[in-house]
């Protein structure tokens, strides 16, 4: 049985919440000089998803922290452009994520695990892998469509042999995605796309895991073993093996039933500054882990995009509203021309009305909408105060 070190610091629940908010970039002045690239480096991972309502999730992440940063600026900050070296690469972390390019060596442990994996969901046709690598070597960066695309099986689209092969090569680290075209991955050989100094798998598993657990702790500010493991989807025992050497320190948090660890820099200075008021992507790393969100904010949130419509409670892409360091409601948004439509709004009482109105108006301006329309408010008595507040903000 492992003996856990005795916590050297006690934190109140409010202190832990503020530490988490600052670590995630929601407390204090935004780092506009570092911009979107700084957000990516600070978070260590930005989750990707195909759903686009107001914008795609990887665009919503920097918007929530920096404000109305141009969407072209967001894309330019993430993807490789021309002869410039790449700034990020796509890989499997918390899910499919954008990761800072300098972290390529620290995912060697996962590339090795994929290479040793005995079973896969898609069968790899004979010769397909070598053919894909040969094609990329001869023709340069290509999309899956360029390589052979998808194939139709009855009424469903399925992966072609080339798609299976190139995704396998991406997992192995022989191929990398450092660019998107029309939301299609652009694949290239890692030997050509990854800077030479980073292109290696020399770090052993322990060194990779120490780095990723330490990064998770700094990105979270404070977290339990499960929080640290979830950030880059590690196993609990992998966290256990390296936590003592990760640079994180044990803490006890009021109301948390499990031991926790914190970034010592986060403990060095009390978190102070202005709170952001904003809509959050359901895939934002502040809220992407449900148990942690409930523990820190007392807020239960579930993405309902894949829930049958009659069973949805808060809407297809309900976005939590952050204000004053609290999660004060939800908005399920849509766009109709230049109108942002709040299809469904849930408010945590009358005090949330001004913050939700502010978040809606700011988001509308960011996506070039000039009006906001509210369709449904779960508490009908708050509909009129919300629409009045919106009218004032839009005037």
ROVOLO-368627 format. One line per 3 residues: for each residue x, y, z of C-alpha. Coordinates in pm, 1 decimal, padded with zeros to 6 digits. Layout:
X Y Z; ...
***
This chain:
00000.0 00000.0 00000.0; 00138.0 00340.2 -00101.8; 00182.7 00589.8 00180.9
00079.5 00934.6 00066.0; 00289.0 01232.8 00181.3; 00126.1 01450.0 00442.4
-00019.7 01769.6 00291.5; 00189.4 02074.9 00367.7; -00086.7 02323.6 00281.1
-00455.8 02346.2 00360.2; -00676.7 02527.3 00107.8; -01033.1 02641.5 00147.9
-01275.6 02544.4 -00125.8; -01284.0 02908.9 -00239.8; -00902.9 02928.0 -00255.4
-00888.3 02609.3 -00461.9; -01151.2 02746.8 -00699.5; -00961.1 03072.3 -00750.5
-00634.9 02885.3 -00803.0; -00802.7 02670.5 -01067.0; -00950.7 02975.5 -01239.9
-00617.2 03155.9 -01251.3; -00435.9 02845.8 -01376.3; -00688.2 02817.3 -01658.8
-00655.1 03183.7 -01756.2; -00985.9 03316.5 -01618.5; -00861.1 03527.8 -01328.5
-00637.0 03829.5 -01373.2; -00539.6 04026.7 -01680.2; -00532.7 03818.1 -01999.5
-00190.0 03764.7 -02153.9; -00258.4 03943.7 -02480.9; 00108.3 03971.6 -02572.1
00141.4 03592.0 -02589.0; -00199.9 03569.6 -02751.5; -00349.3 03245.8 -02877.7
-00016.4 03064.8 -02884.6; 00031.3 03161.1 -02521.7; -00310.2 03015.7 -02435.6
-00214.7 02686.6 -02600.1; 00119.5 02670.3 -02418.8; -00043.5 02766.0 -02089.7
-00319.6 02504.3 -02114.8; -00097.7 02237.1 -02267.2; -00388.5 02096.0 -02468.8
-00683.2 02241.7 -02661.5; -00951.2 01990.1 -02747.4; -01078.3 01963.6 -03104.8
-01431.7 01874.5 -03206.0; -01634.2 01872.5 -03525.9; -01933.5 02057.4 -03377.1
-01956.7 02420.3 -03483.3; -02234.3 02639.3 -03344.3; -02101.8 02988.0 -03273.2
-01758.0 02861.1 -03367.2; -01556.2 02543.5 -03328.9; -01436.4 02458.7 -02982.0
-01068.8 02530.4 -03052.7; -01174.1 02886.3 -03142.4; -01394.4 02924.2 -02835.3
-01107.2 02834.6 -02599.9; -00890.6 03144.2 -02667.6; -01199.3 03364.5 -02707.5
-01311.3 03275.3 -02354.9; -00975.0 03388.1 -02215.4; -00870.1 03674.3 -02442.5
-01198.6 03818.2 -02559.6; -01282.6 03898.8 -02920.6; -00960.5 03779.2 -03080.6
-00998.2 03752.1 -03457.7; -01089.7 03406.5 -03577.1; -00828.8 03423.3 -03854.5
-00575.2 03507.0 -03584.7; -00677.3 03193.5 -03397.2; -00627.2 02974.7 -03703.3
-00292.8 03135.0 -03787.6; -00170.4 03077.7 -03433.4; -00245.0 02705.2 -03441.0
-00164.1 02579.5 -03788.3; 00156.8 02559.1 -03987.2; 00180.5 02832.6 -04248.0
00413.1 02822.4 -04549.1; 00778.8 02768.7 -04464.7; 00734.7 02855.9 -04096.0
00796.5 02573.3 -03849.4; 00478.8 02428.9 -03696.1; 00355.3 02570.5 -03367.0
00129.5 02280.1 -03274.7; 00046.1 01925.8 -03369.8; -00264.9 01712.9 -03333.9
-00252.4 01404.6 -03118.8; -00447.0 01199.7 -02868.3; -00427.3 01366.4 -02528.0
-00745.5 01436.2 -02326.5; -00913.6 01353.8 -02658.1; -00812.9 01466.4 -03006.0
-00622.0 01781.1 -02911.3; -00393.5 02050.2 -03037.5; -00066.5 02029.9 -02843.9
00230.8 02267.8 -02833.4; 00495.0 02145.9 -03077.9; 00759.3 02139.1 -02803.4
00566.2 01858.5 -02630.1; 00619.1 01613.1 -02919.3; 00899.5 01424.9 -02735.3
00682.6 01380.1 -02425.4; 00421.3 01177.9 -02611.3; 00677.8 00912.5 -02701.4
00526.9 00687.1 -02434.0; 00191.0 00694.8 -02610.9; 00339.0 00639.8 -02955.2
00520.7 00334.5 -02820.8; 00199.0 00206.7 -02663.4; 00013.3 00242.0 -02993.1
00288.4 00057.0 -03179.5; 00261.3 -00229.6 -02931.2; -00119.7 -00240.1 -02942.6
-00246.1 -00578.7 -03058.1; -00605.7 -00490.1 -03150.9; -00758.3 -00210.1 -03359.7
-01114.1 -00116.9 -03452.0; -01034.1 -00093.5 -03823.2; -00855.7 -00363.3 -04017.8
-00544.6 -00244.2 -04201.0; -00534.8 -00380.7 -04558.1; -00208.8 -00537.5 -04673.4
00027.1 -00282.0 -04824.1; -00189.4 00020.6 -04736.4; 00045.0 00156.6 -04472.0
00353.8 00146.4 -04691.3; 00157.7 00295.0 -04981.5; 00041.9 00593.9 -04774.6
00393.1 00666.5 -04649.4; 00528.4 00634.3 -05004.1; 00262.0 00870.1 -05138.7
00329.7 01133.4 -04871.8; 00703.4 01108.4 -04932.8; 00659.2 01161.1 -05304.6
00378.5 01419.0 -05311.2; 00414.8 01614.3 -04988.6; 00134.4 01700.0 -04743.8
-00201.0 01546.0 -04837.2; -00554.1 01517.3 -04698.0; -00729.9 01184.5 -04650.4
-00929.5 01263.3 -04964.5; -00604.3 01304.7 -05157.3; -00489.5 00969.8 -05022.4
-00804.0 00777.8 -05109.8; -01082.1 00926.1 -04899.8; -01372.2 00746.9 -04739.4
-01576.2 00464.6 -04883.6; -01951.5 00410.3 -04875.7; -02078.2 00089.3 -04718.6
-02458.9 00076.3 -04761.9; -02594.8 00409.5 -04628.5; -02287.9 00480.7 -04409.9
-01949.9 00630.1 -04482.9; -01658.9 00424.0 -04357.5; -01283.1 00462.4 -04356.9
-01097.7 00355.5 -04669.7; -00781.9 00149.6 -04638.7; -00577.7 00465.7 -04695.7
-00759.7 00648.8 -04414.2; -00703.9 00356.4 -04176.7; -00336.9 00350.9 -04272.0
-00271.9 00724.1 -04235.5; -00448.4 00740.5 -03897.4; -00242.8 00443.1 -03780.5
00072.0 00619.6 -03900.7; -00035.6 00931.3 -03709.4; -00075.3 00729.2 -03389.5
00265.0 00568.7 -03441.8; 00426.6 00907.4 -03496.7; 00547.7 00844.4 -03851.9
00288.2 01089.2 -03981.5; 00172.1 01414.9 -03822.6; -00106.7 01666.5 -03872.7
00006.7 02026.8 -03835.3; -00247.8 02192.8 -04064.1; -00619.0 02186.5 -04151.9
-00785.5 02272.7 -04481.2; -01159.8 02318.3 -04461.3; -01149.6 02117.4 -04139.3
-00974.6 01828.5 -04315.8; -00652.8 01708.1 -04160.2; -00344.6 01763.1 -04373.0
-00099.2 01480.5 -04315.4; 00275.8 01498.5 -04362.4; 00573.7 01284.9 -04267.3
00688.6 01366.5 -03915.4; 01049.6 01369.2 -04036.4; 00959.7 01660.0 -04261.8
00719.5 01851.6 -04035.9; 00857.4 01820.5 -03683.5; 01168.5 02029.5 -03604.3
01477.6 01808.5 -03601.4; 01563.7 01885.1 -03239.2; 01223.3 01754.2 -03127.2
01191.8 01455.8 -03360.2; 01289.0 01171.5 -03131.1; 01145.2 00909.1 -02899.3
01444.5 00904.3 -02667.0; 01259.9 00989.3 -02345.1; 01155.9 00686.6 -02142.2
00800.6 00644.2 -02018.4; 00878.6 00774.7 -01669.9; 01025.7 01099.5 -01802.2
00730.2 01151.8 -02035.9; 00482.8 01089.0 -01756.8; 00661.4 01318.1 -01511.2
00641.1 01597.2 -01763.5; 00273.4 01544.8 -01845.1; 00164.8 01509.6 -01482.5
00358.3 01825.5 -01395.7; 00202.4 02010.1 -01690.0; -00144.0 01893.2 -01587.3
-00085.9 02021.7 -01236.3; 00025.1 02361.1 -01363.0; -00267.7 02383.3 -01605.5
-00517.2 02286.3 -01334.9; -00353.7 02474.7 -01048.3; -00474.2 02213.5 -00802.2
-00620.3 01869.2 -00863.8; -00678.7 01519.6 -00736.1; -00510.4 01209.7 -00874.1
-00812.6 01158.4 -01101.3; -00796.1 01520.8 -01222.6; -00426.6 01490.3 -01305.6
-00477.5 01160.3 -01485.4; -00775.4 01284.8 -01685.1; -00602.5 01591.2 -01827.1
-00392.1 01388.7 -02072.8; -00588.3 01064.2 -02023.6; -00325.1 00882.6 -01822.9
-00388.3 00585.1 -01599.0; -00407.0 00637.6 -01225.6; -00111.3 00411.3 -01167.8
00093.7 00613.9 -01416.2; 00026.9 00924.5 -01206.5; 00116.0 00733.1 -00888.6
00449.5 00627.7 -01035.7; 00573.0 00982.2 -01098.9; 00376.2 01219.2 -00875.5
00655.0 01241.0 -00616.3; 00897.9 01364.4 -00884.2; 00654.4 01581.6 -01080.3
00728.4 01906.1 -00896.4; 00374.0 01921.8 -00755.8; 00313.5 01943.8 -00381.5
00046.1 01768.5 -00173.5; -00237.2 01982.2 -00038.5; -00562.5 01927.3 00147.9
-00869.8 02103.6 00008.6; -01178.2 02176.5 00214.2; -01464.5 01952.1 00106.5
-01253.8 01733.0 -00121.8; -01267.1 01371.7 -00013.2; -00951.2 01272.1 -00201.6
-00588.9 01389.5 -00164.4; -00480.1 01668.4 -00395.9; -00163.4 01818.1 -00543.0
-00091.8 02174.5 -00646.4; 00152.0 02369.9 -00856.2; 00386.8 02535.7 -00602.4
00388.6 02855.2 -00809.5; 00010.1 02868.7 -00777.4; 00048.5 02858.5 -00400.1
00319.4 03123.3 -00389.3; 00089.7 03420.0 -00448.4; -00281.9 03454.4 -00367.6
-00488.5 03454.3 -00688.3; -00626.6 03803.2 -00745.1; -00757.4 04006.1 -01035.1
-01058.2 04051.8 -01256.0; -01281.2 03755.3 -01334.7; -01377.2 03682.9 -01694.8
-01745.4 03680.2 -01789.3; -01789.8 03452.2 -02086.8; -01958.9 03157.7 -02253.7
-01756.5 02837.9 -02226.9; -01726.3 02558.3 -02477.8; -01839.8 02228.1 -02323.2
-01495.9 02105.4 -02432.4; -01310.3 02376.7 -02239.8; -01050.1 02231.9 -02005.2
-01201.7 02430.8 -01717.0; -01514.8 02212.7 -01734.0; -01433.6 01909.9 -01950.8
-01421.9 01671.1 -01654.1; -01765.3 01645.6 -01494.8; -01663.9 01525.4 -01147.6
-01410.3 01807.0 -01110.3; -01660.0 02067.4 -01231.2; -01913.4 01946.4 -00974.4
-01652.4 01946.6 -00698.5; -01516.0 02294.4 -00769.6; -01826.1 02479.8 -00889.2
-02118.3 02273.2 -00760.8; -02233.4 02267.4 -01122.7; -02339.5 01956.3 -01312.7
-02290.0 01978.2 -01685.9; -02327.1 01727.7 -01966.7; -02287.9 01773.9 -02339.8
-02622.9 01674.9 -02489.2; -02534.4 01692.5 -02858.8; -02541.9 01313.5 -02878.0
-02849.3 01276.7 -02656.8; -03178.6 01218.8 -02844.5; -03356.5 01553.5 -02874.7
-03661.1 01457.9 -02660.9; -03428.4 01365.1 -02374.0; -03220.7 01683.9 -02373.6
-03250.2 01898.4 -02063.7; -03044.8 02207.7 -02148.1; -03002.0 02186.6 -02526.3
-02783.2 02057.9 -02808.9; -02466.9 02259.4 -02730.8; -02544.2 02420.2 -02395.9
-02253.1 02644.5 -02301.8; -02186.7 02715.5 -01932.6; -02172.1 03084.9 -01841.3
-01875.7 03187.5 -01625.6; -01906.4 03508.6 -01422.6; -01746.7 03624.1 -01100.2
-01558.5 03298.6 -01074.0; -01881.2 03097.3 -01070.4; -02081.6 02902.9 -01326.3
-02408.7 03095.3 -01321.1; -02611.3 02945.9 -01603.4; -02622.1 02786.1 -01947.0
-02702.3 02903.6 -02297.2; -02780.4 02681.0 -02594.9; -02690.5 02910.5 -02886.7
-02751.3 02919.4 -03259.2; -02711.5 03175.1 -03539.2; -02972.0 03301.3 -03782.1
-02807.2 03545.6 -04019.2; -02668.1 03821.1 -03798.8; -02877.3 03725.5 -03497.2
-02742.3 03517.0 -03212.4; -03030.8 03302.6 -03093.4; -03037.4 03183.8 -02733.0
-03258.7 02882.2 -02795.6; -03261.4 02789.1 -02429.0; -03128.4 02976.8 -02126.4
-03087.4 02842.6 -01774.7; -03014.1 03099.1 -01503.9; -02891.7 03044.4 -01150.0
-03133.8 03301.4 -01010.9; -03198.1 03672.5 -01080.0; -02841.7 03776.8 -00993.8
-02717.2 03586.5 -01300.1; -02920.2 03796.3 -01545.6; -02667.0 04079.9 -01607.3
-02375.9 03839.2 -01647.8; -02560.4 03614.3 -01893.4; -02670.9 03918.0 -02094.3
-02312.1 04046.4 -02104.8; -02178.8 03707.5 -02214.7; -02438.9 03684.7 -02492.5
-02374.4 04034.4 -02624.4; -01996.6 03989.1 -02624.8; -02024.8 03653.6 -02802.9
-02262.1 03805.5 -03058.1; -02014.0 04079.7 -03139.6; -01733.7 03828.8 -03176.7
-01921.2 03625.4 -03438.4; -02040.3 03940.9 -03619.9; -02399.8 03929.2 -03498.8
-02579.7 04257.4 -03433.0; -02877.7 04124.9 -03239.0; -02958.8 03864.5 -02973.2
-03291.9 03686.6 -02949.7; -03401.1 03473.7 -02655.4; -03639.1 03190.0 -02731.7
-03680.2 03008.8 -02401.5; -03580.8 03074.7 -02040.3; -03619.7 02784.2 -01800.7
-03740.2 03021.0 -01528.0; -04015.6 03214.7 -01713.4; -04014.6 03496.3 -01458.4
-03654.9 03579.2 -01559.8; -03727.7 03610.9 -01930.9; -03838.5 03974.7 -01915.5
-03542.8 04089.3 -01698.3; -03303.1 03911.2 -01935.9; -03448.4 04062.5 -02251.6
-03449.5 04406.9 -02088.5; -03084.4 04366.5 -01991.0; -02998.9 04257.0 -02345.6
-03176.9 04560.8 -02490.6; -02971.1 04790.6 -02268.5; -02647.0 04616.5 -02359.9
-02722.2 04626.3 -02733.2; -02836.5 04988.7 -02736.1
***
